[in-house]
Amino acid sequence: MTTTLTLLIPSDWPQQRRDCHWLLHAGDGRVLSRGCSEPAHWPGIGAADGEARRCDLLLAGRQVAGHVGRLPKNRLTQEVAAAALEEQLLDAPEQLLFAIGPAAADGSCTVGVIARQRLEGLLGVLRELGLEVRSAWPLGLALPPGHGWLLGGELNLALPEHGFVALPVADDWLSGLPASATPLAIALPETPTPDIRRALDLAESTGRLCCGAPDNAPPAPAGPGFLVGPLAPPTRRLALLRPFLPAARLAAGLLLGGLLLAAAQWGWHAWQVRTYRQEIASTFRQIQPQAAMVDPLLQLQRQVDALRRRNGQLADDDFLRLADALSALPAGSIEIQEMQFAGGRLELAARLADDGIERLQAAASQRGLSLQVTENSGSGDQRSTKLLLSRGGTQ
């Protein structure tokens, strides 16, 4: 079963802490298991098959910032987001990466911002652990409006209207909470420290918050998020082809069935040919037991040759037809020492240039003739080669 690991990365991981919360999702989005542990205890780490575990990142805390802006609906790119938020950014746009959330009814959208160096460092650590990161999003963009998660002593809150914030739960932190007509729902996936617990109790007593254990894990939004350009996840060819697999299996089955039928038909025809030939030979011997059987193709060729000669044309085994192959050799590349012609076969002994045999073989093949090298003797300038030219297919 295909599963995906979702890591909720706090802002101090892995410099000050080694553990982080994780969720294991099934292919249909169901949460199979969850926990908080160090990388050695994450599901799939160090798997025996050596295949990289696919994972999604939800980045929490002050490592990501949320901004609200209006972007053209048909141009939701990093460059457009950087230009739209340039006045709100503290660092140069080329040092940052942007994750663009869905647009609201009024056309505005929330944009998550993270330092490129920070994300590249996280990806390098996870790659060394054998993880293939397919998306990275701010946790605030994965939470429903008015909901929050407490991770690593920081409250990650999706604002009721637009945007998200990350507040450290410390002195006078309540002043940073946004005004809301209803208490903000805060999930506590980890046990807070006594100081944080007292701060949360104070906020609950004033009706600002409503804390409890998380009922549902926040799913990562669709898309790569921050992972664009050089950081984009590798495309899995199998994933692109998966919708076509049923049709491909059907086509492969039909092709295999067709090949099997063709092979069976070919075998049947071959058996019929052998049977008919045996019947013809048996019938011929019964009718004329003393007569010699003649190859019909050879007999037909002889009749064609006779008709050619009768009409003043050359037959395939005439001397001039066979000797014509020698004309393809360059002048001076062959020295004929001896030549004999009999029975449609031209035998000659000659000295040839180094590539003479290859040239003569090509010329004979082009004219439908057969060339055989019957003997090679001597060496250097004294090397002599005996050749046999005949009608194509004649040995």
C-alpha positions as CSV (number, residue, x, y, z in Angstrom):
1,M,0.0,0.0,0.0
2,T,1.3,3.5,-0.9
3,T,1.8,5.7,2.1
4,T,3.0,9.2,2.6
5,L,4.8,10.6,5.7
6,T,3.9,14.1,6.8
7,L,6.4,15.8,9.0
8,L,5.5,18.8,11.2
9,I,8.8,20.7,11.4
10,P,9.2,23.2,14.2
11,S,11.4,26.2,13.8
12,D,14.2,24.8,16.1
13,W,14.5,21.5,14.3
14,P,17.1,20.0,13.9
15,Q,19.4,22.6,15.6
16,Q,18.0,22.4,19.1
17,R,15.8,19.3,19.0
18,R,15.8,16.0,17.2
19,D,12.2,14.9,17.6
20,C,9.2,16.2,15.6
21,H,5.6,15.2,15.1
22,W,4.8,13.0,12.1
23,L,1.7,11.6,10.5
24,L,1.5,8.5,8.2
25,H,-1.2,8.9,5.6
26,A,-2.7,6.2,3.4
27,G,-3.2,6.8,-0.3
28,D,-6.8,7.9,0.3
29,G,-5.7,10.5,2.9
30,R,-6.6,8.5,6.0
31,V,-4.2,8.8,9.0
32,L,-2.8,5.4,9.7
33,S,-0.6,6.4,12.6
34,R,0.9,9.4,14.3
35,G,3.7,10.1,16.7
36,C,6.5,12.3,17.9
37,S,10.0,10.9,17.7
38,E,13.5,11.2,16.4
39,P,14.2,10.4,12.7
40,A,15.4,6.9,13.6
41,H,11.9,6.0,14.7
42,W,10.0,7.6,11.8
43,P,8.0,5.1,9.6
44,G,10.0,3.8,6.7
45,I,13.4,5.2,7.7
46,G,16.1,2.7,6.8
47,A,13.8,0.5,4.8
48,A,15.4,-2.7,3.5
49,D,14.2,-2.1,-0.1
50,G,16.3,1.1,-0.3
51,E,13.5,3.1,-1.9
52,A,13.2,6.7,-0.7
53,R,10.2,7.4,1.5
54,R,7.9,10.1,0.1
55,C,7.1,12.8,2.6
56,D,5.3,16.2,2.9
57,L,6.5,19.0,5.1
58,L,4.4,21.3,7.2
59,L,6.6,24.1,8.5
60,A,5.6,25.6,11.8
61,G,6.7,28.5,14.0
62,R,8.7,31.6,13.2
63,Q,10.7,30.0,10.3
64,V,7.7,30.9,8.0
65,A,5.8,34.2,7.8
66,G,2.4,34.8,6.4
67,H,1.4,37.8,4.2
68,V,-1.8,38.7,2.5
69,G,-1.8,40.2,-1.0
70,R,-3.7,40.3,-4.2
71,L,-2.2,38.4,-7.1
72,P,-3.4,37.9,-10.7
73,K,-5.4,34.6,-10.8
74,N,-3.6,33.4,-13.9
75,R,-0.1,34.3,-12.7
76,L,0.5,32.7,-9.4
77,T,4.2,32.5,-9.6
78,Q,7.2,33.1,-7.3
79,E,8.1,36.3,-9.3
80,V,4.6,37.7,-9.1
81,A,4.3,37.0,-5.4
82,A,7.7,38.6,-4.7
83,A,6.7,41.7,-6.7
84,A,3.4,42.0,-4.9
85,L,4.8,41.7,-1.4
86,E,8.1,43.5,-2.0
87,E,7.3,46.3,0.4
88,Q,6.4,43.9,3.2
89,L,9.5,41.8,2.9
90,L,12.5,42.3,5.2
91,D,14.9,40.3,3.0
92,A,15.7,40.5,-0.7
93,P,13.1,38.4,-2.8
94,E,15.9,36.3,-4.3
95,Q,16.7,35.0,-0.8
96,L,13.2,33.9,-0.2
97,L,10.7,31.3,-1.4
98,F,6.9,31.7,-1.6
99,A,4.0,29.3,-1.1
100,I,0.7,30.7,-2.4
101,G,-2.5,29.7,-0.8
102,P,-6.0,29.6,-2.4
103,A,-7.6,32.9,-3.3
104,A,-10.5,34.2,-1.1
105,A,-13.8,35.6,-2.4
106,D,-12.4,39.2,-2.4
107,G,-9.4,38.1,-4.6
108,S,-6.8,38.2,-1.8
109,C,-4.7,35.2,-0.9
110,T,-2.3,34.2,1.8
111,V,1.3,33.8,0.8
112,G,3.8,31.9,3.0
113,V,7.4,33.1,3.0
114,I,10.5,31.2,4.1
115,A,14.3,31.8,3.7
116,R,15.7,29.8,0.8
117,Q,18.8,28.9,2.9
118,R,16.6,27.5,5.7
119,L,14.5,25.3,3.4
120,E,17.6,24.1,1.4
121,G,19.2,23.0,4.7
122,L,16.1,21.1,5.7
123,L,15.9,19.3,2.4
124,G,19.6,18.4,2.6
125,V,19.1,16.8,6.1
126,L,16.0,14.9,5.0
127,R,17.7,13.7,1.8
128,E,20.5,12.2,3.9
129,L,17.8,10.4,5.9
130,G,16.5,8.7,2.7
131,L,13.4,10.9,2.3
132,E,12.0,12.3,-0.9
133,V,10.2,15.5,-0.1
134,R,7.4,16.1,-2.5
135,S,5.9,19.3,-1.0
136,A,6.6,21.9,1.7
137,W,3.9,24.2,3.1
138,P,3.5,26.5,6.1
139,L,1.4,24.8,8.7
140,G,-0.7,27.9,8.9
141,L,-1.9,27.3,5.3
142,A,-3.0,23.8,6.2
143,L,-5.1,24.8,9.1
144,P,-8.8,25.9,8.8
145,P,-9.4,29.5,9.6
146,G,-9.7,30.2,13.3
147,H,-7.7,27.0,14.3
148,G,-4.3,26.6,15.6
149,W,-1.7,24.1,16.6
150,L,0.8,24.4,19.5
151,L,4.2,23.0,18.4
152,G,7.6,23.7,20.0
153,G,6.2,26.3,22.4
154,E,4.8,28.4,19.4
155,L,1.2,28.8,18.6
156,N,0.6,28.4,14.8
157,L,-2.7,30.1,14.1
158,A,-4.7,30.4,10.9
159,L,-6.4,33.8,11.3
160,P,-10.2,33.9,10.9
161,E,-10.1,36.2,7.9
162,H,-6.8,36.0,6.1
163,G,-3.2,35.0,6.8
164,F,-1.6,33.1,9.6
165,V,0.8,33.9,12.5
166,A,3.2,32.1,14.8
167,L,3.2,33.4,18.4
168,P,5.6,32.3,21.1
169,V,3.6,31.5,24.2
170,A,5.4,33.8,26.7
171,D,4.8,37.0,28.6
172,D,2.1,39.3,27.1
173,W,1.5,36.9,24.3
174,L,-2.2,37.4,24.6
175,S,-1.9,40.8,23.1
176,G,-0.8,39.2,19.8
177,L,-3.9,37.1,19.5
178,P,-6.3,38.4,16.8
179,A,-9.8,39.6,17.8
180,S,-12.4,36.9,17.2
181,A,-16.1,36.7,17.9
182,T,-15.7,33.0,18.9
183,P,-12.9,31.3,20.8
184,L,-10.0,30.1,18.7
185,A,-9.7,26.3,18.5
186,I,-6.2,25.3,19.5
187,A,-5.0,21.7,19.1
188,L,-2.4,20.5,21.6
189,P,-0.6,17.5,19.9
190,E,2.1,17.6,22.6
191,T,1.9,18.2,26.4
192,P,2.7,21.8,27.1
193,T,5.2,22.9,29.8
194,P,3.8,24.2,33.0
195,D,4.4,27.8,32.0
196,I,2.7,27.3,28.7
197,R,-0.1,25.5,30.3
198,R,-0.7,28.4,32.7
199,A,-0.7,30.8,29.8
200,L,-3.2,28.7,27.9
201,D,-5.4,28.4,30.9
202,L,-5.4,32.2,31.3
203,A,-6.4,32.6,27.6
204,E,-9.2,30.0,28.0
205,S,-10.5,31.8,31.1
206,T,-10.9,35.0,29.1
207,G,-12.7,33.2,26.3
208,R,-10.0,33.8,23.8
209,L,-9.0,30.2,23.2
210,C,-10.5,26.7,23.4
211,C,-7.8,24.1,23.8
212,G,-7.9,20.3,23.3
213,A,-6.3,17.3,21.7
214,P,-6.3,17.4,17.9
215,D,-9.2,15.5,16.3
216,N,-8.0,15.6,12.8
217,A,-4.5,16.0,11.5
218,P,-4.0,19.0,9.1
219,P,-3.5,17.6,5.6
220,A,-0.8,19.2,3.4
221,P,-2.3,21.3,0.6
222,A,-2.2,20.1,-2.9
223,G,0.9,21.1,-4.9
224,P,4.6,21.5,-4.2
225,G,4.3,24.7,-2.1
226,F,7.8,26.1,-1.6
227,L,9.4,23.5,-3.8
228,V,9.7,25.2,-7.2
229,G,12.5,25.6,-9.7
230,P,15.7,23.8,-8.6
231,L,14.0,22.5,-5.5
232,A,11.0,21.0,-7.3
233,P,10.5,17.3,-6.5
234,P,11.5,14.8,-9.1
235,T,8.7,13.7,-11.4
236,R,7.9,10.1,-11.1
237,R,7.2,8.7,-14.5
238,L,5.1,5.9,-13.1
239,A,2.9,8.4,-11.3
240,L,2.3,10.2,-14.6
241,L,1.5,6.9,-16.4
242,R,-0.6,5.4,-13.7
243,P,-4.0,6.6,-15.2
244,F,-3.0,4.8,-18.4
245,L,-2.0,1.5,-16.7
246,P,-5.4,-0.2,-17.1
247,A,-5.6,0.6,-20.8
248,A,-1.9,-0.5,-21.2
249,R,-2.6,-3.8,-19.5
250,L,-5.6,-4.4,-21.7
251,A,-3.5,-3.5,-24.8
252,A,-0.7,-5.8,-23.7
253,G,-3.1,-8.6,-23.1
254,L,-4.6,-8.2,-26.5
255,L,-1.2,-8.0,-28.1
256,L,0.0,-11.1,-26.3
257,G,-3.1,-13.0,-27.3
258,G,-2.6,-11.9,-30.9
259,L,1.0,-13.0,-30.9
260,L,0.0,-16.4,-29.5
261,L,-2.7,-16.8,-32.2
262,A,-0.3,-15.8,-34.9
263,A,2.3,-18.3,-33.7
264,A,-0.3,-21.0,-33.6
265,Q,-1.5,-20.1,-37.1
266,W,2.1,-20.1,-38.4
267,G,2.7,-23.5,-36.8
268,W,-0.4,-24.8,-38.4
269,H,0.5,-23.5,-41.9
270,A,4.1,-24.9,-41.5
271,W,2.6,-28.3,-40.6
272,Q,0.3,-28.2,-43.6
273,V,3.2,-27.3,-46.0
274,R,5.2,-30.2,-44.7
275,T,2.2,-32.6,-45.0
276,Y,1.4,-31.5,-48.6
277,R,5.1,-31.8,-49.7
278,Q,5.2,-35.3,-48.2
279,E,1.9,-36.2,-50.0
280,I,3.2,-34.8,-53.3
281,A,6.5,-36.8,-53.0
282,S,4.6,-40.0,-52.0
283,T,2.2,-39.6,-54.9
284,F,5.1,-38.9,-57.4
285,R,7.0,-42.0,-56.3
286,Q,3.9,-44.1,-56.6
287,I,3.3,-42.9,-60.2
288,Q,6.9,-42.9,-61.4
289,P,9.0,-44.8,-59.0
290,Q,12.1,-44.8,-61.3
291,A,12.0,-41.1,-62.1
292,A,14.2,-38.5,-60.3
293,M,12.4,-35.7,-58.5
294,V,13.4,-32.2,-59.7
295,D,13.2,-29.1,-57.7
296,P,10.4,-27.1,-59.3
297,L,12.1,-23.7,-58.6
298,L,15.3,-25.0,-60.2
299,Q,13.5,-26.4,-63.1
300,L,11.6,-23.1,-63.6
301,Q,14.9,-21.1,-63.5
302,R,16.4,-23.4,-66.1
303,Q,13.4,-22.7,-68.4
304,V,13.7,-19.0,-67.9
305,D,17.5,-19.2,-68.7
306,A,16.7,-21.1,-71.9
307,L,14.1,-18.5,-73.0
308,R,16.6,-15.7,-72.3
309,R,19.3,-17.3,-74.5
310,R,16.8,-18.0,-77.2
311,N,16.0,-14.3,-77.3
312,G,19.6,-13.2,-77.2
313,Q,19.7,-12.3,-73.5
314,L,22.2,-13.4,-70.8
315,A,21.1,-16.0,-68.3
316,D,22.0,-15.7,-64.7
317,D,24.7,-18.3,-64.9
318,D,26.3,-17.1,-68.2
319,F,30.0,-16.2,-68.2
320,L,29.4,-12.5,-69.0
321,R,26.8,-12.2,-66.2
322,L,29.2,-13.7,-63.7
323,A,32.3,-11.8,-64.9
324,D,30.4,-8.5,-64.8
325,A,30.9,-8.5,-61.0
326,L,34.7,-8.1,-61.6
327,S,34.1,-4.8,-63.4
328,A,33.1,-3.2,-60.0
329,L,36.7,-3.4,-58.8
330,P,38.9,-0.3,-59.4
331,A,41.5,-0.6,-62.1
332,G,44.7,-2.2,-60.9
333,S,43.1,-3.7,-57.8
334,I,43.0,-7.3,-59.2
335,E,45.5,-9.4,-61.1
336,I,43.9,-12.5,-62.5
337,Q,46.2,-15.5,-62.7
338,E,43.8,-18.2,-63.8
339,M,40.2,-18.4,-64.8
340,Q,37.9,-21.3,-65.6
341,F,34.2,-21.4,-66.5
342,A,32.0,-24.5,-66.6
343,G,28.5,-25.4,-65.6
344,G,27.5,-21.9,-64.7
345,R,30.4,-21.5,-62.3
346,L,33.3,-19.1,-62.7
347,E,36.5,-20.0,-60.9
348,L,39.5,-17.8,-60.8
349,A,42.8,-17.3,-59.0
350,A,43.9,-13.7,-58.5
351,R,45.8,-11.3,-56.4
352,L,43.5,-8.7,-54.8
353,A,44.0,-5.4,-53.0
354,D,43.4,-5.4,-49.2
355,D,39.7,-4.5,-49.6
356,G,39.2,-6.4,-52.9
357,I,37.2,-9.3,-51.4
358,E,34.8,-6.9,-49.6
359,R,34.3,-4.9,-52.8
360,L,33.8,-8.0,-54.9
361,Q,31.4,-9.5,-52.3
362,A,29.2,-6.3,-52.4
363,A,29.2,-6.3,-56.2
364,A,28.2,-10.0,-56.3
365,S,25.4,-9.4,-53.8
366,Q,24.1,-6.4,-55.7
367,R,23.9,-8.6,-58.9
368,G,22.2,-11.5,-57.1
369,L,25.4,-13.7,-57.4
370,S,27.1,-15.9,-54.8
371,L,30.8,-15.4,-54.1
372,Q,32.9,-18.0,-52.2
373,V,36.6,-17.7,-51.2
374,T,37.8,-21.3,-51.6
375,E,41.5,-20.8,-50.8
376,N,44.0,-18.2,-49.6
377,S,47.7,-18.9,-50.0
378,G,50.9,-16.9,-49.7
379,S,51.4,-13.6,-48.0
380,G,52.1,-10.0,-49.0
381,D,52.5,-9.4,-52.7
382,Q,52.6,-13.1,-53.3
383,R,49.2,-13.8,-51.7
384,S,46.8,-15.6,-54.1
385,T,43.1,-16.0,-53.6
386,K,40.9,-18.5,-55.3
387,L,37.3,-17.4,-55.8
388,L,34.1,-19.0,-57.0
389,L,31.3,-17.0,-58.6
390,S,27.9,-18.6,-59.3
391,R,24.2,-17.9,-59.5
392,G,22.8,-16.7,-56.2
393,G,22.1,-19.5,-53.8
394,T,24.2,-22.0,-55.7
395,Q,26.9,-23.7,-53.6
